[in-house]
Amino acid sequence: MLNERHILAENAFVEMVVWLLFAPLSKSRHSYKYRLALIVAGNCVVRYDNESGKGDHKHIGDNEAPYVFISPKALLDDFWKDVEKWRF
């Protein structure tokens, strides 16, 4: 299980929560539930999550795209890469 908050600047932080389920969510092939978010000035500008019935996906600004989950490590690496692209 992961539950962390990282302050990046006065007006920006990252929140990451990942936990293991007993069984995969609907539309998922793995047993992890997660939500990773970059919040800047009160707005969520990058978010990775896997809602039940919707599956793995990410939000970058106003755009939503499917996300291919490989492993928890790859998930965190991919998220931090998108955070770095957005950095202020």
CYANA upper distance limits for C-alpha pairs under 8 A (distance plus 0.5 A):
  1 MET  CA     17 VAL  CA      8.03
  1 MET  CA     18 VAL  CA      6.10
  1 MET  CA     19 TRP  CA      5.03
  1 MET  CA     20 LEU  CA      7.22
  2 LEU  CA     16 MET  CA      7.42
  2 LEU  CA     17 VAL  CA      5.76
  2 LEU  CA     18 VAL  CA      5.48
  2 LEU  CA     19 TRP  CA      6.94
  3 ASN  CA     15 GLU  CA      8.14
  3 ASN  CA     16 MET  CA      6.20
  3 ASN  CA     17 VAL  CA      4.99
  3 ASN  CA     18 VAL  CA      7.20
  4 GLU  CA     15 GLU  CA      6.33
  4 GLU  CA     16 MET  CA      5.78
  4 GLU  CA     17 VAL  CA      7.12
  5 ARG  CA     13 PHE  CA      7.41
  5 ARG  CA     14 VAL  CA      6.09
  5 ARG  CA     15 GLU  CA      4.97
  5 ARG  CA     16 MET  CA      6.91
  6 HIS  CA     13 PHE  CA      5.99
  6 HIS  CA     14 VAL  CA      5.60
  6 HIS  CA     15 GLU  CA      7.04
  7 ILE  CA     12 ALA  CA      6.80
  7 ILE  CA     13 PHE  CA      4.83
  7 ILE  CA     14 VAL  CA      7.01
  8 LEU  CA     12 ALA  CA      5.90
  8 LEU  CA     13 PHE  CA      5.60
  8 LEU  CA     14 VAL  CA      7.74
  9 ALA  CA     13 PHE  CA      7.32
 11 ASN  CA     40 VAL  CA      6.23
 11 ASN  CA     41 ALA  CA      5.53
 11 ASN  CA     42 GLY  CA      8.07
 12 ALA  CA     38 LEU  CA      7.74
 12 ALA  CA     39 ILE  CA      5.99
 12 ALA  CA     40 VAL  CA      4.83
 12 ALA  CA     41 ALA  CA      6.74
 12 ALA  CA     42 GLY  CA      8.38
 13 PHE  CA     38 LEU  CA      6.42
 13 PHE  CA     39 ILE  CA      5.97
 13 PHE  CA     40 VAL  CA      7.28
 14 VAL  CA     36 LEU  CA      7.87
 14 VAL  CA     37 ALA  CA      6.09
 14 VAL  CA     38 LEU  CA      5.01
 14 VAL  CA     39 ILE  CA      6.75
 15 GLU  CA     35 ARG  CA      8.48
 15 GLU  CA     36 LEU  CA      6.26
 15 GLU  CA     37 ALA  CA      5.84
 15 GLU  CA     38 LEU  CA      7.16
 16 MET  CA     34 TYR  CA      8.19
 16 MET  CA     35 ARG  CA      6.58
 16 MET  CA     36 LEU  CA      4.87
 16 MET  CA     37 ALA  CA      6.98
 17 VAL  CA     34 TYR  CA      6.04
 17 VAL  CA     35 ARG  CA      5.89
 17 VAL  CA     36 LEU  CA      6.70
 18 VAL  CA     32 TYR  CA      7.32
 18 VAL  CA     33 LYS  CA      6.29
 18 VAL  CA     34 TYR  CA      4.78
 18 VAL  CA     35 ARG  CA      7.07
 19 TRP  CA     32 TYR  CA      6.21
 19 TRP  CA     33 LYS  CA      5.97
 19 TRP  CA     34 TYR  CA      6.94
 20 LEU  CA     31 SER  CA      6.29
 20 LEU  CA     32 TYR  CA      5.11
 20 LEU  CA     33 LYS  CA      6.82
 21 LEU  CA     31 SER  CA      5.64
 21 LEU  CA     32 TYR  CA      6.29
 21 LEU  CA     33 LYS  CA      7.30
 22 PHE  CA     31 SER  CA      7.10
 23 ALA  CA     30 HIS  CA      8.21
 23 ALA  CA     31 SER  CA      5.76
 24 PRO  CA     28 SER  CA      6.21
 24 PRO  CA     29 ARG  CA      6.60
 24 PRO  CA     30 HIS  CA      5.69
 24 PRO  CA     31 SER  CA      4.62
 24 PRO  CA     32 TYR  CA      7.41
 25 LEU  CA     29 ARG  CA      8.35
 25 LEU  CA     30 HIS  CA      8.26
 25 LEU  CA     31 SER  CA      7.42
 25 LEU  CA     33 LYS  CA      8.22
 25 LEU  CA     51 GLU  CA      8.38
 25 LEU  CA     52 SER  CA      5.88
 25 LEU  CA     53 GLY  CA      7.73
 25 LEU  CA     55 GLY  CA      8.16
 26 SER  CA     52 SER  CA      5.75
 26 SER  CA     53 GLY  CA      5.31
 26 SER  CA     54 LYS  CA      7.97
 26 SER  CA     55 GLY  CA      7.47
 27 LYS  CA     52 SER  CA      7.47
 27 LYS  CA     53 GLY  CA      5.93
 27 LYS  CA     54 LYS  CA      6.68
 27 LYS  CA     55 GLY  CA      5.25
 27 LYS  CA     56 ASP  CA      8.43
 28 SER  CA     50 ASN  CA      8.43
 28 SER  CA     55 GLY  CA      5.89
 28 SER  CA     56 ASP  CA      7.43
 32 TYR  CA     72 PRO  CA      8.49
 33 LYS  CA     49 ASP  CA      8.18
 33 LYS  CA     50 ASN  CA      6.93
 34 TYR  CA     48 TYR  CA      8.04
 34 TYR  CA     49 ASP  CA      5.94
 34 TYR  CA     50 ASN  CA      6.79
 35 ARG  CA     47 ARG  CA      7.55
 35 ARG  CA     48 TYR  CA      6.16
 35 ARG  CA     49 ASP  CA      4.96
 35 ARG  CA     50 ASN  CA      7.69
 36 LEU  CA     47 ARG  CA      5.94
 36 LEU  CA     48 TYR  CA      5.60
 36 LEU  CA     49 ASP  CA      6.99
 36 LEU  CA     79 PHE  CA      7.91
 37 ALA  CA     44 CYS  CA      7.06
 37 ALA  CA     45 VAL  CA      8.07
 37 ALA  CA     46 VAL  CA      6.05
 37 ALA  CA     47 ARG  CA      4.79
 37 ALA  CA     48 TYR  CA      7.04
 38 LEU  CA     44 CYS  CA      6.29
 38 LEU  CA     45 VAL  CA      6.36
 38 LEU  CA     46 VAL  CA      5.57
 38 LEU  CA     47 ARG  CA      6.94
 38 LEU  CA     83 VAL  CA      7.31
 39 ILE  CA     43 ASN  CA      5.78
 39 ILE  CA     44 CYS  CA      4.90
 39 ILE  CA     45 VAL  CA      6.51
 39 ILE  CA     46 VAL  CA      7.86
 40 VAL  CA     44 CYS  CA      6.94
 40 VAL  CA     45 VAL  CA      7.25
 44 CYS  CA     61 GLY  CA      8.19
 45 VAL  CA     59 HIS  CA      7.95
 45 VAL  CA     60 ILE  CA      6.45
 45 VAL  CA     61 GLY  CA      5.26
 45 VAL  CA     62 ASP  CA      8.31
 46 VAL  CA     58 LYS  CA      7.92
 46 VAL  CA     59 HIS  CA      6.02
 46 VAL  CA     60 ILE  CA      5.22
 46 VAL  CA     61 GLY  CA      6.69
 46 VAL  CA     82 ASP  CA      7.82
 46 VAL  CA     83 VAL  CA      7.36
 47 ARG  CA     58 LYS  CA      6.04
 47 ARG  CA     59 HIS  CA      5.49
 47 ARG  CA     60 ILE  CA      7.22
 48 TYR  CA     56 ASP  CA      8.16
 48 TYR  CA     57 HIS  CA      6.49
 48 TYR  CA     58 LYS  CA      4.72
 48 TYR  CA     59 HIS  CA      6.82
 48 TYR  CA     79 PHE  CA      7.64
 49 ASP  CA     56 ASP  CA      6.56
 49 ASP  CA     57 HIS  CA      6.37
 49 ASP  CA     58 LYS  CA      6.79
 50 ASN  CA     54 LYS  CA      7.12
 50 ASN  CA     55 GLY  CA      5.32
 50 ASN  CA     56 ASP  CA      4.82
 50 ASN  CA     57 HIS  CA      6.67
 51 GLU  CA     55 GLY  CA      6.23
 51 GLU  CA     56 ASP  CA      7.75
 56 ASP  CA     66 PRO  CA      6.65
 56 ASP  CA     67 TYR  CA      5.70
 56 ASP  CA     68 VAL  CA      7.19
 56 ASP  CA     69 PHE  CA      7.27
 57 HIS  CA     64 GLU  CA      7.50
 57 HIS  CA     65 ALA  CA      6.12
 57 HIS  CA     66 PRO  CA      4.66
 57 HIS  CA     67 TYR  CA      4.82
 57 HIS  CA     68 VAL  CA      8.16
 58 LYS  CA     64 GLU  CA      6.16
 58 LYS  CA     65 ALA  CA      5.98
 58 LYS  CA     66 PRO  CA      6.78
 58 LYS  CA     67 TYR  CA      6.52
 59 HIS  CA     63 ASN  CA      6.03
 59 HIS  CA     64 GLU  CA      4.89
 59 HIS  CA     65 ALA  CA      6.98
 60 ILE  CA     64 GLU  CA      6.95
 69 PHE  CA     74 ALA  CA      8.12
 69 PHE  CA     75 LEU  CA      7.03
 70 ILE  CA     74 ALA  CA      6.71
 70 ILE  CA     75 LEU  CA      7.63
 71 SER  CA     75 LEU  CA      6.64
 72 PRO  CA     76 LEU  CA      6.82
 73 LYS  CA     77 ASP  CA      6.66
 74 ALA  CA     78 ASP  CA      6.48
 75 LEU  CA     79 PHE  CA      6.61
 76 LEU  CA     80 TRP  CA      6.63
 77 ASP  CA     81 LYS  CA      6.75
 78 ASP  CA     82 ASP  CA      6.94
 79 PHE  CA     83 VAL  CA      6.72
 80 TRP  CA     84 GLU  CA      6.60
 81 LYS  CA     85 LYS  CA      6.86
 82 ASP  CA     86 TRP  CA      6.85
 83 VAL  CA     87 ARG  CA      6.63
